[in-house]
Amino acid sequence: MKRLKLDWLILPLFGLAVILAAWAISSATWASNLPSPLKTWESSRDYVLQPFAKRGEMDQGILRFTWYSLVLVAQGYALAVLVGTPIGFLLGLSRTFARTFDPLIQILRPVSPLAWLPLGLVLFLNTGKEAGTYGALFTIAICSMWPTVLNTAVGVRAVPQDYLNVGRVLKLSRWKMLTRILIPATLPYMFTGFRLSLGIAWLVIVAAEMLTGRPGVGGFLWQEYNSLIYEHIILSIIVIGLVGFVLDRLMSLLESRFKTA
């Protein structure tokens, strides 16, 4: 019990205290424009204590901004998984498909979200006011799908040949081979890809909102930067980090549930 308290409570609190002390010292010495922890709290208190308040489109509680961002991330992430998973299976199952499209995937995979977003806006330019939303969804999906694609492909290739031979002996149909052998054997790899894709989707939403001016954590951060309100920039960074941590923990719990099922 004492060891558990040390690992999960005392050490994290000590780490937090060190960060706060370094932050306070920096703001008081060499980084004069950096607001102190106390000043940041005083300036951001209304956004935290009234998390769902709506005073204007870009003047809302921090949890309301977070909700806007999460909704867009969920949509883009779902699209990434729905498109990326089948592509991953095709890459793993078909050598012809892999030889045809794997070089293209390797070229597109490192492209920055800042490069994809303008293309997304151009593609959906005719949608009017929704161009920014569709462009952001396109960017989130295409940037976050690659870990799912690659990990699924690796998982399919790692399926033991004995499993496939048993399926052939039992004369299973292609659908049953997929649902009873390939998917269960590939699931751990798939979840690794899903988890990485979710993290990237959350990273991309910040850039997408900053460039499109959408209300959300990223849009709020960019507005406060242009207004030189550094306290709110720090608030946004903290919220982005906390939400990313929670999303990763939730995906980890979901993965463990499937592994034990």
ChimeraX attribute file (.defattr): number of C-alpha atoms within 10 A of each C-alpha:
attribute: neighborCount
match mode: 1-to-1
recipient: residues
	/A:1	6
	/A:2	6
	/A:3	9
	/A:4	9
	/A:5	10
	/A:6	12
	/A:7	11
	/A:8	10
	/A:9	11
	/A:10	13
	/A:11	12
	/A:12	12
	/A:13	12
	/A:14	11
	/A:15	11
	/A:16	12
	/A:17	12
	/A:18	12
	/A:19	12
	/A:20	15
	/A:21	14
	/A:22	12
	/A:23	16
	/A:24	18
	/A:25	13
	/A:26	16
	/A:27	16
	/A:28	14
	/A:29	10
	/A:30	9
	/A:31	13
	/A:32	10
	/A:33	12
	/A:34	18
	/A:35	21
	/A:36	20
	/A:37	15
	/A:38	12
	/A:39	13
	/A:40	18
	/A:41	17
	/A:42	11
	/A:43	15
	/A:44	19
	/A:45	15
	/A:46	14
	/A:47	21
	/A:48	14
	/A:49	12
	/A:50	14
	/A:51	16
	/A:52	16
	/A:53	17
	/A:54	15
	/A:55	9
	/A:56	7
	/A:57	11
	/A:58	17
	/A:59	15
	/A:60	20
	/A:61	20
	/A:62	25
	/A:63	19
	/A:64	20
	/A:65	26
	/A:66	21
	/A:67	15
	/A:68	14
	/A:69	23
	/A:70	19
	/A:71	12
	/A:72	21
	/A:73	24
	/A:74	17
	/A:75	15
	/A:76	28
	/A:77	27
	/A:78	19
	/A:79	18
	/A:80	28
	/A:81	23
	/A:82	14
	/A:83	16
	/A:84	27
	/A:85	23
	/A:86	15
	/A:87	22
	/A:88	24
	/A:89	23
	/A:90	19
	/A:91	24
	/A:92	22
	/A:93	15
	/A:94	13
	/A:95	12
	/A:96	11
	/A:97	13
	/A:98	18
	/A:99	11
	/A:100	12
	/A:101	14
	/A:102	15
	/A:103	10
	/A:104	11
	/A:105	14
	/A:106	12
	/A:107	9
	/A:108	14
	/A:109	14
	/A:110	10
	/A:111	12
	/A:112	12
	/A:113	20
	/A:114	13
	/A:115	10
	/A:116	19
	/A:117	26
	/A:118	17
	/A:119	14
	/A:120	20
	/A:121	21
	/A:122	12
	/A:123	14
	/A:124	17
	/A:125	15
	/A:126	10
	/A:127	12
	/A:128	8
	/A:129	10
	/A:130	13
	/A:131	18
	/A:132	24
	/A:133	19
	/A:134	20
	/A:135	23
	/A:136	29
	/A:137	27
	/A:138	23
	/A:139	28
	/A:140	33
	/A:141	27
	/A:142	23
	/A:143	26
	/A:144	29
	/A:145	30
	/A:146	27
	/A:147	27
	/A:148	29
	/A:149	27
	/A:150	23
	/A:151	26
	/A:152	31
	/A:153	26
	/A:154	18
	/A:155	21
	/A:156	22
	/A:157	17
	/A:158	14
	/A:159	17
	/A:160	12
	/A:161	10
	/A:162	9
	/A:163	13
	/A:164	15
	/A:165	11
	/A:166	13
	/A:167	18
	/A:168	13
	/A:169	8
	/A:170	10
	/A:171	11
	/A:172	15
	/A:173	11
	/A:174	11
	/A:175	10
	/A:176	13
	/A:177	18
	/A:178	15
	/A:179	12
	/A:180	13
	/A:181	18
	/A:182	22
	/A:183	19
	/A:184	14
	/A:185	18
	/A:186	20
	/A:187	18
	/A:188	18
	/A:189	20
	/A:190	27
	/A:191	22
	/A:192	17
	/A:193	24
	/A:194	28
	/A:195	21
	/A:196	19
	/A:197	25
	/A:198	27
	/A:199	17
	/A:200	22
	/A:201	29
	/A:202	24
	/A:203	20
	/A:204	26
	/A:205	25
	/A:206	23
	/A:207	20
	/A:208	27
	/A:209	23
	/A:210	19
	/A:211	17
	/A:212	18
	/A:213	16
	/A:214	21
	/A:215	22
	/A:216	29
	/A:217	29
	/A:218	28
	/A:219	24
	/A:220	26
	/A:221	23
	/A:222	21
	/A:223	19
	/A:224	18
	/A:225	14
	/A:226	10
	/A:227	10
	/A:228	12
	/A:229	15
	/A:230	18
	/A:231	21
	/A:232	25
	/A:233	21
	/A:234	19
	/A:235	20
	/A:236	25
	/A:237	13
	/A:238	12
	/A:239	16
	/A:240	18
	/A:241	13
	/A:242	12
	/A:243	14
	/A:244	18
	/A:245	12
	/A:246	11
	/A:247	17
	/A:248	16
	/A:249	13
	/A:250	13
	/A:251	18
	/A:252	14
	/A:253	12
	/A:254	13
	/A:255	19
	/A:256	13
	/A:257	10
	/A:258	12
	/A:259	12
	/A:260	6
	/A:261	6
